[in-house]
Amino acid sequence: YMAAPALQQPSFLLANLKVDSTTKPFLQRCQELVKVIDDYPAKELHLIFPWLVESVFGSLDGVIMGWNLQFLQARSNEYNIVMDFLDPSGPMMKLVYKLQAEEYKYEIPVSFLPGPVKASIQEGVLPDCPLFHNKLQFPLSGLQTLSLALNPFEYYMFIFASSLITPKNYPLGQHVSSLDNAYFVLVDTYLKYFLPTEGSVPPSPFLTVMSLAPRAPSVPFAGYGIHSTSLLKRHISHQPSVTADPAAQEIWRSEALLQVFVEIWLHHYSLEMYQKLQSPQVKVRACHMDPPTTKLPLHPCTETFTPTEEHVLVVRLLVKHLHAFSCSLKPEQVCSSPSAHSSPLEEFKRVVVQRFVQQKLYVFLQHCFGHWPLDASFRAVLETWLSYIQPWRYTGENTNPQTDQNKGVPEKWGLFVQENLLMYTKLFQGFLNRVVRIDLVNVKNALMVFRVAKVFAQPNLSEMIQKGEQLFLEPEHVLHHRQHRVFLTPSHGGSFLSARQSVVTDGVFRVKSHVYGLEGQDCQYKQMFGTELRGAVLKLIQIIAQARQTAKRISDHSAEVAANNSFMSWFGMGSPDLNYTFNGGEVDDTGECVKKTHEFLERSLDYLCQIFRLNAGQLSQLMATLGSGQDDGNSRQLPDCVQGENGLILTDLGRMQIINGLRRFEIEYQGDPELQPIRSYENAVLVRLFFKISSLVNERFGGHMEVLCSRQDFLGRLGRHYLASPEVMADGRQRSPETRRTAERNRRPRLSLRTLASYRTLLMLLFLYLFGVLFSFGPISSTLLILTGGFLYGLFITLFGDKLKSQ
């Protein structure tokens, strides 16, 4: 471990810059910073570097906001100034190279590392990634605040990458809404500069200064594994001097940048999973190298990290660029074996995806599949996954997507599918578990199903996946002739360069190495085309078919209502709400959106039948199992329930019926009718007044009312008409779940005067009194006539109501 640095002297330059940052305009500050970087020596710039980086990207604890690059859009006045200042060949990077030449170090507290890495270091276990090797520092104050000492380039990229995931208190009303913000563009710029698809990495302007002081011990080029050698070290070891090949020296920035991005953006999961992925060689206590006098505190990783949508979109940008970077190898370079004539950049391209990204991206996506909310924002995670499993889309060839879809996946990508088998099969199972729990009538959810089905339905892809599964399921005895049967992976002391060595000569070993490396030697693999998963796919097909019927019914209903409105609008009687009869429906799930939903689901069915080889007869049989009751009248039935002690309880089938809009409860008030909220068509004063009057009457004469309504003669029937709950009189069946106690309380006979507080009732009484005035009736006479008419109406309903209902 490295010793703690000496205390730094105060910098007058830093003090002046801090004052200027609060008093001068943004453009003037940037211009002065450029002048300071050009004119001052590295010794002075070293003291201002940490403050400058934090003032740009924000602090690791989120207290300092920085320049808010996530909210800086291209239309902003400061946008071009910021992009020029932070450009890979701009003033800020010039400052980094100046300090890099002098081998300065900058500390990052371990507490700001991703959760599993932090917990591992605090337990005394050194992480696999060479980014953390030989950089752990024990402070003079004790062992409680460990830190990493990074070189200027690593420190700059660490703060830049961390600013994406650091929680910050942004001003109200600000939210990241587009992908043209300065941060997203800057990530893309850095990737294209340090991982170029054409040519080599441009050399730093201080190459001649840096080459005079070789930094082999501190340059992070150890591969992912203790025994794997660096691409650069292996290349330079055959050269007479460091300056003999500038390209070989400069590639370290590419590897350092990628390591930082991967460790910061993808390294968020449980400590148990992290320890599972650690290689046996690195599970060595720190005390074996330099025994501390005090035992390190144990801090289990209990934090639950939830990526944001912008975080996932940046990860997708990284994945897409790495595919393009890897595919930029010329065909002759891909086929040729590594030799002294191949440059380090070419060797880096060969192994970059498998060696640096595959393992952590797999765990990252698995975490997102299991913890992301069940809403349309999952599209960002979905597209990241689909981008990774389709590297052939980033070969740089300009092809028509429709023609490419028909042509299928080229055979040369079969090796990639085998080496990433779990990315296809295990994550497809995770997608199935999600999609059966979402509303497929929603056009955004239907689109996600369509996207996945379309990708997996590409010709040759399902055959490649099946071949990979067959290789994995080969009996163990086929490997007995091997000299070495330990499945090496990047995290278990191996390197993906070993795929080009003689020890791995067949697909069986390759696929087993991949699966066991990610899931462990004791994993229980479920085949994508096995019986269990095929049953889950058949269930999904049924759900899709049901959602398609619902979408068609909604579409037909919307068209019918629209036609009625066009006719009734002549009389000013059109309905303003097309969704009124479909409670809970989304506003955008009507019209064109519902037509798109039907189209997406229809094509998804076709693609799933292609993937799992279902013929028309099998599909028709599946449709028949839906039952003959899937018609328009079915939507008026209750969802599937069982009667429990406290009322109806939904079954799994009932939940699925509600999610897909096949059936629903009629949502209505189930409490005391007298305690309903006051409606807009009621007079609030009268509602409260009549409630007090009726409560006094019911409290005093409630017993007599119950006796009267329990009689089976004519008086009992008349009492039930006036005193029983109107809902029970109109319809005795339940429309939504309610407890027995609530039902019994609401069905007790009572006097209700709330109808008299309705404006409609008051208006009708006003008309009746005005009508009485026309015939010279006074108020008392009119009141008696109204009461008599109401009594006669009730008498008529009591005598002939049953006969009228039967007819």
MIKOLDO-599430 format. One record per residue (C-alpha): residue in three letters; x, y, z. Coordinates in steps of 0.5 Angstrom, whole numbers, padded with zeros to 4 digits, always signed. Layout:
ALAXYZ...
This chain:
TYR+0000+0000+0000MET+0002+0007-0001ALA+0004+0012+0004ALA-0001+0018+0005PRO+0002+0024+0002ALA+0004+0030+0005LEU+0000+0036+0007GLN-0001+0041+0002GLN+0001+0048+0002PRO-0005+0054+0001SER-0005+0056-0006PHE-0007+0063-0008LEU-0008+0062-0015LEU-0014+0057-0012ALA-0016+0062-0007ASN-0017+0067-0013LEU-0020+0062-0018LYS-0026+0061-0012VAL-0027+0068-0012ASP-0028+0069-0019SER-0032+0063-0020THR-0038+0067-0016THR-0037+0074-0019LYS-0035+0074-0026PRO-0039+0071-0032PHE-0039+0064-0034LEU-0035+0066-0041GLN-0030+0070-0038ARG-0028+0065-0032CYS-0027+0060-0038GLN-0023+0064-0042GLU-0018+0066-0035LEU-0018+0058-0034VAL-0015+0057-0041LYS-0010+0062-0040VAL-0008+0059-0033ILE-0008+0052-0036ASP-0003+0055-0041ASP+0001+0059-0037TYR+0002+0056-0030PRO+0007+0050-0028ALA+0004+0044-0026LYS+0006+0045-0019GLU+0001+0050-0019LEU-0004+0047-0023HIS-0004+0041-0018LEU-0007+0045-0013ILE-0013+0047-0017PHE-0014+0041-0020PRO-0019+0037-0015TRP-0023+0044-0014LEU-0023+0045-0022VAL-0026+0038-0023GLU-0031+0038-0018SER-0033+0045-0020VAL-0035+0042-0027PHE-0038+0036-0025GLY-0040+0037-0018SER-0038+0033-0012LEU-0038+0026-0010ASP-0043+0027-0004GLY-0047+0032-0009VAL-0047+0038-0005ILE-0043+0042-0010MET-0048+0042-0017GLY-0042+0043-0022TRP-0044+0046-0029ASN-0050+0041-0029LEU-0048+0038-0036GLN-0055+0034-0036PHE-0059+0040-0036LEU-0055+0044-0041GLN-0058+0043-0048ALA-0055+0045-0055ARG-0059+0051-0055SER-0056+0054-0049ASN-0051+0060-0050GLU-0046+0056-0045TYR-0047+0050-0049ASN-0041+0051-0054ILE-0036+0054-0049VAL-0037+0048-0044MET-0036+0043-0050ASP-0030+0046-0053PHE-0027+0047-0046LEU-0028+0039-0044ASP-0026+0037-0051PRO-0021+0031-0051SER-0016+0036-0054GLY-0019+0042-0050PRO-0016+0046-0045MET-0019+0041-0039MET-0015+0035-0042LYS-0009+0039-0043LEU-0009+0040-0036VAL-0010+0033-0035TYR-0004+0031-0039LYS+0001+0036-0036LEU-0001+0033-0029GLN+0000+0026-0032ALA+0007+0028-0034GLU+0009+0029-0027GLU+0006+0023-0024TYR+0001+0027-0019LYS-0004+0023-0015TYR-0011+0025-0013GLU-0015+0021-0007ILE-0022+0018-0008PRO-0025+0016-0001VAL-0027+0009-0001SER-0034+0011+0001PHE-0035+0014-0006LEU-0034+0007-0009PRO-0040+0003-0012GLY-0043-0001-0006PRO-0040-0008-0007VAL-0033-0006-0009LYS-0033-0001-0002ALA-0036-0007+0002SER-0031-0012-0001ILE-0025-0007+0000GLN-0027-0005+0007GLU-0027-0013+0009GLY-0020-0013+0007VAL-0021-0017+0000LEU-0018-0013-0006PRO-0023-0013-0012ASP-0021-0016-0019CYS-0021-0010-0023PRO-0014-0007-0024LEU-0016+0000-0023PHE-0016-0001-0016HIS-0009-0005-0016ASN-0003-0002-0012LYS-0007+0004-0010LEU-0010+0003-0004GLN-0008+0008+0002PHE-0008+0008+0009PRO-0009+0015+0012LEU-0005+0017+0018SER-0011+0018+0022GLY-0013+0011+0022LEU-0016+0005+0018GLN-0023+0008+0018THR-0023+0013+0012LEU-0019+0009+0006SER-0018+0012+0000LEU-0015+0010-0007ALA-0010+0014-0010LEU-0011+0015-0018ASN-0007+0019-0023PRO-0010+0025-0026PHE-0013+0022-0032GLU-0016+0016-0028TYR-0019+0022-0023TYR-0022+0026-0028MET-0026+0020-0031PHE-0028+0018-0025ILE-0031+0024-0023PHE-0034+0025-0030ALA-0037+0018-0029SER-0039+0019-0022SER-0043+0025-0024LEU-0048+0021-0028ILE-0050+0017-0022THR-0049+0022-0016PRO-0056+0024-0012LYS-0056+0031-0013ASN-0062+0036-0010TYR-0063+0039-0017PRO-0068+0046-0017LEU-0075+0044-0018GLY-0078+0044-0025GLN-0071+0041-0028HIS-0071+0034-0030VAL-0067+0031-0036SER-0071+0030-0042SER-0067+0029-0048LEU-0061+0026-0050ASP-0058+0032-0053ASN-0055+0035-0047ALA-0048+0036-0046TYR-0046+0030-0041PHE-0049+0025-0046VAL-0046+0028-0052LEU-0039+0029-0048VAL-0039+0021-0047ASP-0040+0020-0054THR-0035+0024-0056TYR-0030+0021-0051LEU-0032+0014-0053LYS-0030+0016-0060TYR-0024+0019-0059PHE-0021+0014-0054LEU-0024+0008-0057PRO-0024+0010-0065THR-0027+0006-0070GLU-0022+0008-0075GLY-0015+0010-0074SER-0011+0010-0067VAL-0012+0014-0061PRO-0009+0021-0062PRO-0003+0022-0058SER-0003+0027-0052PRO+0001+0033-0053PHE+0006+0032-0048LEU+0008+0025-0050THR+0015+0027-0050VAL+0015+0029-0043MET+0012+0023-0041SER+0016+0018-0045LEU+0022+0020-0041ALA+0019+0018-0034PRO+0016+0011-0035ARG+0011+0009-0031ALA+0010+0002-0031PRO+0008+0000-0024SER+0002+0005-0024VAL-0001+0004-0031PRO-0007+0000-0030PHE-0006-0005-0035ALA-0006-0012-0031GLY-0012-0015-0034TYR-0018-0018-0031GLY-0015-0023-0027ILE-0008-0023-0023HIS-0005-0028-0028SER-0007-0024-0034THR-0002-0019-0037SER-0003-0013-0040LEU-0004-0012-0047LEU+0001-0006-0047LYS+0006-0009-0042ARG+0006-0015-0047HIS+0007-0011-0053ILE+0012-0006-0050SER+0016-0012-0047HIS+0019-0014-0054GLN+0021-0006-0055PRO+0028-0003-0053SER+0025+0003-0051VAL+0018+0006-0048THR+0018+0011-0054ALA+0019+0006-0060ASP+0012+0006-0061PRO+0008+0012-0058ALA+0001+0008-0060ALA+0003+0002-0055GLN+0004+0008-0050GLU-0002+0011-0051ILE-0007+0006-0051TRP-0007+0006-0044ARG-0012+0011-0044SER-0017+0007-0047GLU-0017+0002-0043ALA-0017+0006-0036LEU-0023+0010-0039LEU-0027+0004-0040GLN-0025+0001-0034VAL-0028+0007-0030PHE-0034+0007-0034VAL-0035+0000-0033GLU-0034+0000-0026ILE-0038+0006-0024TRP-0044+0005-0029LEU-0045-0003-0028HIS-0042-0004-0022HIS-0048-0004-0017TYR-0051-0010-0014SER-0051-0014-0008LEU-0045-0016-0004GLU-0046-0023-0005MET-0047-0023-0012TYR-0040-0019-0012GLN-0036-0024-0008LYS-0039-0030-0013LEU-0036-0026-0019GLN-0029-0025-0015SER-0024-0030-0017PRO-0021-0035-0012GLN-0014-0031-0013VAL-0016-0025-0011LYS-0020-0027-0005VAL-0014-0026-0001ARG-0014-0021+0006ALA-0011-0015+0005CYS-0007-0017+0011HIS-0003-0022+0007MET+0000-0016+0003ASP+0001-0011+0009PRO-0002-0014+0016PRO-0006-0008+0019THR-0005-0007+0026THR-0013-0006+0027LYS-0018-0011+0024LEU-0022-0007+0018PRO-0029-0006+0020LEU-0035-0010+0016HIS-0040-0006+0013PRO-0044-0011+0009CYS-0047-0008+0003THR-0054-0006+0004GLU-0056+0000+0000THR-0061-0002-0006PHE-0059+0002-0012THR-0064+0004-0017PRO-0061+0006-0024THR-0065+0012-0027GLU-0067+0012-0034GLU-0062+0017-0037HIS-0056+0012-0033VAL-0059+0006-0037LEU-0059+0010-0044VAL-0052+0012-0043VAL-0050+0005-0041ARG-0053+0003-0048LEU-0049+0009-0051LEU-0043+0005-0049VAL-0045-0002-0051LYS-0047+0001-0058HIS-0040+0004-0059LEU-0036-0002-0056HIS-0040-0006-0061ALA-0038-0001-0067PHE-0031-0001-0064SER-0030-0008-0064CYS-0033-0009-0071SER-0028-0004-0074LEU-0023-0010-0074LYS-0022-0011-0081PRO-0023-0019-0084GLU-0016-0020-0084GLN-0015-0018-0077VAL-0021-0022-0074CYS-0018-0028-0077SER-0011-0027-0076SER-0008-0030-0069PRO-0005-0025-0065SER+0003-0023-0067ALA+0008-0018-0066HIS+0006-0015-0072SER-0001-0013-0069SER-0002-0007-0065PRO-0005-0006-0058LEU-0011-0003-0061GLU-0012-0009-0065GLU-0012-0014-0060PHE-0016-0009-0055LYS-0021-0009-0060ARG-0021-0017-0061VAL-0023-0018-0053VAL-0026-0011-0051VAL-0033-0013-0051GLN-0032-0020-0047ARG-0027-0018-0043PHE-0029-0012-0040VAL-0037-0011-0041GLN-0040-0018-0041GLN-0040-0020-0034LYS-0042-0014-0031LEU-0047-0012-0036TYR-0050-0019-0035VAL-0051-0017-0028PHE-0053-0010-0029LEU-0059-0012-0034GLN-0061-0018-0029HIS-0062-0013-0023CYS-0066-0008-0028PHE-0070-0014-0030GLY-0072-0016-0023HIS-0073-0009-0020TRP-0075-0004-0025PRO-0082-0001-0024LEU-0087-0005-0029ASP-0088+0001-0033ALA-0086+0004-0040SER-0080+0007-0038PHE-0077+0000-0038ARG-0076+0001-0045ALA-0069+0004-0044VAL-0067-0003-0041LEU-0070-0007-0046GLU-0067-0003-0052THR-0060-0003-0048TRP-0061-0011-0048LEU-0063-0012-0055SER-0057-0007-0057TYR-0052-0012-0054ILE-0055-0018-0057GLN-0055-0016-0064PRO-0047-0014-0065TRP-0049-0015-0073ARG-0052-0008-0073TYR-0046-0004-0071THR-0041-0007-0077GLY-0041+0000-0080GLU-0045-0003-0087ASN-0050+0001-0089THR-0056-0004-0090ASN-0063-0004-0091PRO-0066-0006-0084GLN-0072-0009-0088THR-0067-0013-0092ASP-0063-0015-0086GLN-0069-0018-0083ASN-0070-0022-0088LYS-0063-0024-0089GLY-0062-0026-0082VAL-0056-0027-0078PRO-0050-0028-0081GLU-0047-0035-0079LYS-0040-0032-0077TRP-0044-0029-0071GLY-0045-0036-0068LEU-0039-0036-0064PHE-0042-0029-0060VAL-0048-0032-0059GLN-0045-0038-0056GLU-0040-0034-0051ASN-0046-0030-0049LEU-0052-0035-0049LEU-0054-0033-0042MET-0055-0026-0045TYR-0060-0029-0050THR-0064-0035-0046LYS-0064-0032-0038LEU-0065-0025-0040PHE-0071-0027-0044GLN-0074-0031-0039GLY-0073-0025-0034PHE-0077-0021-0040LEU-0083-0027-0040ASN-0083-0026-0032ARG-0085-0018-0033VAL-0089-0018-0039VAL-0094-0023-0036ARG-0095-0018-0031ILE-0097-0012-0035ASP-0102-0009-0039LEU-0101-0011-0046VAL-0107-0007-0048ASN-0102-0001-0047VAL-0099+0001-0054LYS-0092+0002-0050ASN-0092-0005-0047ALA-0095-0008-0053LEU-0089-0005-0057MET-0084-0008-0052VAL-0087-0015-0053PHE-0086-0013-0061ARG-0079-0011-0061VAL-0077-0017-0057ALA-0081-0022-0061LYS-0078-0019-0068VAL-0071-0019-0065PHE-0071-0026-0063ALA-0075-0028-0070GLN-0069-0026-0074PRO-0067-0032-0079ASN-0062-0036-0076LEU-0062-0033-0069SER-0066-0039-0066GLU-0062-0044-0069MET-0056-0041-0066ILE-0059-0041-0059GLN-0061-0048-0060LYS-0054-0050-0062GLY-0051-0046-0056GLU-0056-0050-0051GLN-0054-0057-0054LEU-0047-0055-0053PHE-0048-0053-0046LEU-0052-0060-0045GLU-0047-0064-0048PRO-0045-0070-0043GLU-0039-0068-0038HIS-0035-0074-0041VAL-0033-0071-0047LEU-0029-0066-0044HIS-0025-0072-0040HIS-0019-0072-0045ARG-0018-0064-0043GLN-0011-0063-0039HIS-0015-0057-0035ARG-0022-0058-0034VAL-0023-0051-0030PHE-0027-0047-0033LEU-0023-0040-0034THR-0027-0034-0034PRO-0024-0026-0034SER-0026-0026-0027HIS-0023-0033-0025GLY-0016-0032-0027GLY-0017-0033-0034SER-0017-0028-0040PHE-0022-0028-0046LEU-0015-0028-0050SER-0015-0035-0048ALA-0021-0037-0053ARG-0015-0036-0058GLN-0011-0041-0055SER-0010-0049-0055VAL-0014-0050-0049VAL-0020-0048-0051THR-0021-0052-0058ASP-0029-0053-0058GLY-0036-0050-0057VAL-0037-0054-0051PHE-0032-0052-0047ARG-0033-0045-0049VAL-0041-0045-0047LYS-0039-0048-0041SER-0034-0043-0039HIS-0039-0038-0040VAL-0045-0040-0036TYR-0041-0043-0030GLY-0037-0036-0030LEU-0043-0032-0029GLU-0048-0037-0026GLY-0043-0041-0022GLN-0041-0049-0022ASP-0048-0051-0019CYS-0053-0047-0023GLN-0059-0050-0026TYR-0060-0048-0033LYS-0067-0047-0036GLN-0067-0049-0043MET-0070-0043-0047PHE-0073-0048-0052GLY-0075-0053-0046THR-0081-0056-0044GLU-0082-0051-0038LEU-0080-0044-0042ARG-0085-0047-0048GLY-0090-0047-0043ALA-0089-0040-0040VAL-0089-0038-0048LEU-0096-0041-0049LYS-0099-0037-0043LEU-0096-0031-0046ILE-0099-0032-0053GLN-0106-0033-0049ILE-0105-0027-0046ILE-0103-0023-0052ALA-0109-0026-0056GLN-0114-0024-0050ALA-0110-0017-0050ARG-0111-0017-0058GLN-0119-0018-0057THR-0119-0013-0052ALA-0116-0008-0056LYS-0120-0009-0062ARG-0126-0008-0057ILE-0124-0002-0055SER-0123+0000-0062ASP-0129-0002-0064HIS-0133+0002-0059SER-0129+0008-0060ALA-0131+0008-0067GLU-0138+0007-0065VAL-0138+0013-0060ALA-0134+0017-0065ALA-0140+0016-0070ASN-0145+0017-0065ASN-0142+0024-0063SER-0141+0026-0070PHE-0149+0025-0071MET-0151+0028-0064SER-0146+0034-0065TRP-0152+0037-0069PHE-0156+0037-0063GLY-0150+0039-0058MET-0151+0032-0055GLY-0144+0029-0056SER-0141+0026-0051PRO-0134+0029-0049ASP-0131+0023-0046LEU-0130+0017-0050ASN-0127+0013-0045TYR-0132+0014-0040THR-0135+0007-0041PHE-0128+0004-0040ASN-0126+0006-0033GLY-0118+0006-0032GLY-0117+0006-0039GLU-0111+0011-0041VAL-0113+0017-0045ASP-0108+0015-0051ASP-0110+0008-0052THR-0116+0010-0056GLY-0116+0011-0064GLU-0110+0011-0067CYS-0106+0008-0061VAL-0111+0002-0060LYS-0110+0000-0068LYS-0102+0000-0067THR-0103-0004-0061HIS-0107-0009-0065GLU-0102-0009-0070PHE-0096-0010-0065LEU-0100-0016-0062GLU-0102-0019-0068ARG-0095-0019-0071SER-0092-0021-0064LEU-0096-0027-0064ASP-0093-0029-0071TYR-0086-0028-0069LEU-0087-0032-0063CYS-0090-0038-0067GLN-0084-0037-0072ILE-0079-0037-0066PHE-0082-0043-0062ARG-0084-0047-0069LEU-0092-0047-0067ASN-0096-0048-0073ALA-0103-0045-0075GLY-0107-0051-0072GLN-0103-0051-0065LEU-0105-0043-0065SER-0112-0044-0066GLN-0112-0050-0061LEU-0109-0044-0056MET-0114-0039-0058ALA-0120-0044-0057THR-0117-0045-0050LEU-0119-0038-0048GLY-0126-0040-0048SER-0133-0038-0052GLY-0134-0033-0047GLN-0129-0028-0049ASP-0134-0024-0053ASP-0137-0017-0051GLY-0141-0019-0046ASN-0135-0022-0042SER-0133-0015-0040ARG-0139-0014-0036GLN-0138-0020-0032LEU-0134-0020-0025PRO-0127-0022-0025ASP-0125-0029-0023CYS-0126-0029-0015VAL-0127-0034-0009GLN-0131-0033-0003GLY-0127-0031+0003GLU-0129-0030+0010ASN-0129-0022+0009GLY-0131-0022+0002LEU-0129-0024-0005ILE-0122-0025-0006LEU-0118-0025-0013THR-0115-0031-0016ASP-0109-0031-0021LEU-0114-0031-0027GLY-0118-0026-0024ARG-0112-0021-0024MET-0110-0023-0031GLN-0117-0021-0033ILE-0116-0014-0030ILE-0109-0013-0032ASN-0111-0014-0040GLY-0118-0011-0039LEU-0122-0017-0040ARG-0127-0016-0034ARG-0127-0011-0029PHE-0131-0009-0022GLU-0136-0004-0023ILE-0133+0001-0019GLU-0138+0005-0014TYR-0139+0007-0007GLN-0140+0001-0002GLY-0140+0005+0004ASP-0146+0008+0008PRO-0150+0012+0002GLU-0151+0018+0007LEU-0144+0019+0008GLN-0142+0020+0000PRO-0138+0026-0001ILE-0142+0032-0003ARG-0143+0032-0011SER-0143+0038-0015TYR-0150+0037-0017GLU-0152+0037-0009ASN-0153+0043-0005ALA-0148+0042+0001VAL-0152+0046+0006LEU-0158+0042+0005VAL-0154+0035+0005ARG-0152+0037+0012LEU-0159+0039+0014PHE-0162+0033+0011PHE-0157+0028+0014LYS-0158+0031+0021ILE-0166+0030+0021SER-0165+0023+0018SER-0160+0021+0023LEU-0165+0023+0029VAL-0171+0020+0025ASN-0167+0013+0024GLU-0164+0013+0031ARG-0170+0014+0034PHE-0175+0009+0030GLY-0170+0005+0027GLY-0172-0001+0031HIS-0179+0000+0028MET-0177+0001+0021GLU-0173-0006+0022VAL-0180-0009+0024LEU-0184-0006+0019CYS-0179-0008+0013SER-0179-0015+0016ARG-0186-0017+0015GLN-0188-0021+0009ASP-0195-0017+0007PHE-0197-0011+0003LEU-0194-0006+0009GLY-0188-0010+0009ARG-0187-0009+0002LEU-0189-0002+0002GLY-0184+0000+0008ARG-0178-0004+0004HIS-0180+0001-0002TYR-0179+0007+0002LEU-0174+0005+0007ALA-0169+0000+0004SER-0163+0002+0001PRO-0164+0004-0007GLU-0158+0000-0009VAL-0161-0007-0006MET-0168-0005-0009ALA-0165-0004-0016ASP-0160-0010-0016GLY-0159-0015-0011ARG-0152-0017-0014GLN-0145-0015-0012ARG-0141-0011-0017SER-0135-0010-0013PRO-0132-0014-0007GLU-0134-0011+0000THR-0134-0015+0007ARG-0140-0018+0010ARG-0140-0013+0016THR-0140-0007+0011ALA-0146-0010+0007GLU-0150-0012+0013ARG-0149-0005+0015ASN-0151-0001+0009ARG-0157-0006+0008ARG-0161-0004+0014PRO-0167+0000+0013ARG-0167+0007+0014LEU-0170+0014+0012SER-0166+0018+0007LEU-0168+0025+0005ARG-0161+0026+0001THR-0165+0026-0006LEU-0168+0033-0004ALA-0162+0036-0003SER-0161+0035-0011TYR-0161+0041-0015ARG-0165+0037-0020THR-0170+0035-0015LEU-0171+0042-0013LEU-0172+0044-0020MET-0177+0039-0021LEU-0181+0041-0014LEU-0180+0049-0017PHE-0184+0047-0023LEU-0189+0043-0020TYR-0190+0049-0015LEU-0191+0054-0021PHE-0195+0049-0024GLY-0200+0049-0018VAL-0200+0057-0018LEU-0202+0057-0025PHE-0208+0053-0023SER-0209+0057-0017PHE-0206+0052-0012GLY-0203+0055-0005PRO-0196+0052-0003ILE-0200+0048+0003SER-0205+0045-0003SER-0199+0044-0008THR-0195+0040-0002LEU-0200+0036+0000LEU-0201+0034-0008ILE-0194+0033-0009LEU-0194+0028-0002THR-0200+0024-0005GLY-0197+0023-0012GLY-0191+0021-0009PHE-0195+0016-0004LEU-0199+0013-0010TYR-0193+0012-0014GLY-0190+0008-0009LEU-0197+0004-0008PHE-0197+0003-0015ILE-0190+0000-0016THR-0191-0004-0010LEU-0197-0007-0013PHE-0195-0008-0020GLY-0187-0007-0020ASP-0186-0015-0020LYS-0190-0016-0026LEU-0187-0010-0030LYS-0180-0013-0028SER-0182-0020-0031GLN-0185-0017-0037
